[in-house]
Amino acid sequence: MLEVYGAQWCTYCKQLKDYLDTNKVEHEFIDIDIDIEESVVLLDMNLNTIPQVFEGDGSLIGGHDRTIEYLDSLEAYRKDLES
């Protein structure tokens, strides 16, 4: 499951959340405005923009564009395996 750090007011966060929902990608949305303590994770890693997405093992995928590129490449890889 992915962990998505973001905020409700953030347009890119909403777009990414919609993408994940549409593509049925399991994720937890962590609103850093509500759960202020969680924002420390981003600050400790010098990540100053949102959204930021992490794999279940804690490895950073990246922001909006990088996450979509990553997930699209995984889907393409799976399709290649099936054919």
Backbone as CSV, one residue per row, in Angstrom:
resi,resn,N_x,N_y,N_z,CA_x,CA_y,CA_z,C_x,C_y,C_z
1,MET,0.848,-1.172,0.000,0.000,0.000,0.000,0.898,1.241,0.000
2,LEU,0.483,2.243,-0.765,1.223,3.493,-0.835,0.784,4.439,0.274
3,GLU,1.720,5.252,0.723,1.409,6.327,1.663,1.565,7.640,0.908
4,VAL,0.493,8.410,0.869,0.482,9.683,0.142,0.378,10.810,1.164
5,TYR,1.416,11.621,1.227,1.417,12.784,2.104,0.965,13.987,1.290
6,GLY,-0.047,14.680,1.786,-0.566,15.817,1.045,-1.492,16.644,1.906
7,ALA,-2.297,17.460,1.246,-3.267,18.324,1.924,-4.489,18.486,1.033
8,GLN,-5.628,18.725,1.652,-6.886,18.852,0.918,-6.879,20.026,-0.058
9,TRP,-6.179,21.099,0.264,-6.159,22.304,-0.583,-5.242,22.164,-1.796
10,CYS,-4.440,21.120,-1.822,-3.415,20.941,-2.852,-4.014,20.306,-4.113
11,THR,-3.955,21.027,-5.220,-4.519,20.544,-6.483,-3.837,19.266,-6.957
12,TYR,-2.506,19.226,-6.895,-1.786,18.025,-7.337,-2.098,16.833,-6.446
13,CYS,-2.308,17.081,-5.161,-2.672,15.999,-4.237,-4.025,15.409,-4.624
14,LYS,-4.979,16.279,-4.908,-6.318,15.827,-5.299,-6.251,15.056,-6.613
15,GLN,-5.503,15.571,-7.582,-5.376,14.875,-8.872,-4.750,13.497,-8.692
16,LEU,-3.725,13.414,-7.858,-3.074,12.124,-7.630,-4.012,11.174,-6.899
17,LYS,-4.723,11.668,-5.906,-5.675,10.830,-5.178,-6.755,10.303,-6.126
18,ASP,-7.253,11.150,-7.007,-8.249,10.727,-7.995,-7.671,9.649,-8.916
19,TYR,-6.432,9.837,-9.356,-5.758,8.843,-10.209,-5.660,7.496,-9.491
20,LEU,-5.232,7.530,-8.230,-5.087,6.294,-7.458,-6.438,5.615,-7.254
21,ASP,-7.459,6.393,-6.939,-8.801,5.839,-6.756,-9.321,5.227,-8.057
22,THR,-9.172,5.948,-9.148,-9.649,5.473,-10.453,-8.961,4.170,-10.864
23,ASN,-7.673,4.081,-10.563,-6.895,2.901,-10.952,-6.832,1.837,-9.860
24,LYS,-7.631,2.045,-8.824,-7.760,1.076,-7.731,-6.412,0.699,-7.111
25,VAL,-5.596,1.731,-6.879,-4.309,1.544,-6.230,-4.514,1.776,-4.734
26,GLU,-4.172,0.757,-3.936,-4.335,0.883,-2.493,-3.408,1.972,-1.971
27,HIS,-3.977,2.874,-1.183,-3.175,3.955,-0.627,-3.822,4.509,0.630
28,GLU,-2.981,5.132,1.434,-3.446,5.862,2.603,-3.081,7.318,2.376
29,PHE,-4.058,8.210,2.481,-3.809,9.637,2.318,-3.578,10.236,3.693
30,ILE,-2.405,10.814,3.876,-2.048,11.434,5.148,-2.087,12.945,4.949
31,ASP,-3.081,13.580,5.557,-3.258,15.026,5.419,-2.358,15.720,6.431
32,ILE,-1.304,16.360,5.933,-0.323,16.965,6.831,-0.871,18.201,7.541
33,ASP,-1.993,18.736,7.099,-2.625,19.846,7.812,-3.390,19.351,9.033
34,ILE,-3.860,18.130,8.971,-4.614,17.551,10.089,-3.675,16.819,11.035
35,ASP,-2.770,16.029,10.465,-1.815,15.261,11.262,-0.444,15.920,11.150
36,ILE,-0.282,16.998,11.900,0.925,17.827,11.817,2.183,17.001,12.107
37,GLU,2.089,16.060,13.030,3.266,15.248,13.381,3.792,14.471,12.176
38,GLU,2.901,14.084,11.280,3.321,13.331,10.096,4.121,14.203,9.126
39,SER,3.895,15.504,9.151,4.635,16.394,8.247,6.118,16.416,8.588
40,VAL,6.469,16.030,9.813,7.866,15.974,10.225,8.633,14.976,9.361
41,VAL,7.969,13.905,8.937,8.599,12.918,8.059,9.128,13.602,6.807
42,LEU,8.318,14.453,6.206,8.731,15.161,4.996,9.849,16.154,5.281
43,LEU,9.718,16.898,6.362,10.740,17.884,6.713,12.077,17.224,7.008
44,ASP,12.048,16.086,7.694,13.288,15.358,8.003,14.007,14.898,6.745
45,MET,13.262,14.701,5.674,13.851,14.253,4.408,14.087,15.421,3.449
46,ASN,13.912,16.642,3.939,14.052,17.856,3.118,13.119,17.855,1.911
47,LEU,11.929,17.315,2.089,10.908,17.317,1.044,9.969,18.486,1.330
48,ASN,10.012,19.483,0.471,9.288,20.729,0.731,8.048,20.904,-0.114
49,THR,7.706,19.902,-0.922,6.515,19.996,-1.760,5.621,18.787,-1.512
50,ILE,4.362,18.955,-1.817,3.409,17.852,-1.734,2.683,17.751,-3.064
51,PRO,2.194,16.572,-3.385,2.238,15.344,-2.615,3.616,14.684,-2.657
52,GLN,3.860,13.829,-1.683,5.009,12.938,-1.669,4.471,11.545,-1.384
53,VAL,4.955,10.568,-2.160,4.409,9.212,-2.085,5.525,8.240,-1.734
54,PHE,5.198,7.335,-0.810,6.136,6.327,-0.350,5.555,4.935,-0.561
55,GLU,6.439,3.987,-0.852,6.056,2.570,-0.904,5.799,2.106,0.525
56,GLY,5.199,0.943,0.653,4.930,0.382,1.970,6.176,0.157,2.801
57,ASP,7.317,-0.053,2.125,8.573,-0.275,2.854,9.260,1.025,3.247
58,GLY,8.623,2.161,2.936,9.171,3.455,3.310,10.022,4.123,2.244
59,SER,10.247,3.444,1.119,11.062,4.064,0.075,10.249,5.112,-0.676
60,LEU,10.907,6.220,-0.983,10.261,7.352,-1.640,10.076,7.073,-3.125
61,ILE,8.857,7.283,-3.610,8.593,7.255,-5.053,8.770,8.657,-5.600
62,GLY,8.117,9.634,-4.985,8.238,11.019,-5.424,6.907,11.735,-5.374
63,GLY,6.824,12.798,-6.165,5.629,13.624,-6.195,4.611,13.146,-7.210
64,HIS,3.728,14.035,-7.592,2.617,13.739,-8.491,3.088,13.089,-9.797
65,ASP,3.916,13.805,-10.552,4.332,13.312,-11.871,5.132,12.017,-11.777
66,ARG,6.079,11.986,-10.861,6.936,10.802,-10.723,6.114,9.577,-10.318
67,THR,5.144,9.758,-9.457,4.315,8.637,-9.009,3.495,8.072,-10.163
68,ILE,2.893,8.929,-10.953,2.100,8.465,-12.091,2.998,7.766,-13.109
69,GLU,4.172,8.324,-13.391,5.119,7.671,-14.301,5.499,6.287,-13.785
70,TYR,5.783,6.210,-12.502,6.176,4.949,-11.869,5.065,3.911,-11.976
71,LEU,3.858,4.294,-11.615,2.732,3.349,-11.657,2.403,2.939,-13.089
72,ASP,2.482,3.877,-14.036,2.240,3.544,-15.440,3.293,2.568,-15.954
73,SER,4.548,2.739,-15.534,5.606,1.816,-15.974,5.391,0.428,-15.387
74,LEU,4.910,0.350,-14.162,4.600,-0.960,-13.570,3.477,-1.648,-14.334
75,GLU,2.461,-0.881,-14.697,1.333,-1.439,-15.449,1.789,-1.928,-16.820
76,ALA,2.627,-1.154,-17.483,3.146,-1.563,-18.794,3.972,-2.832,-18.658
77,TYR,4.764,-2.929,-17.615,5.585,-4.121,-17.360,4.698,-5.346,-17.153
78,ARG,3.632,-5.183,-16.359,2.702,-6.297,-16.128,2.035,-6.755,-17.418
79,LYS,1.658,-5.802,-18.262,1.026,-6.154,-19.533,1.999,-6.911,-20.435
80,ASP,3.276,-6.498,-20.431,4.290,-7.217,-21.213,4.443,-8.648,-20.738
81,LEU,4.388,-8.838,-19.431,4.520,-10.190,-18.884,3.349,-11.087,-19.296
82,GLU,2.160,-10.483,-19.381,0.964,-11.244,-19.718,0.900,-11.611,-21.189
83,SER,1.598,-10.882,-22.043,1.496,-11.162,-23.477,2.567,-12.128,-23.958
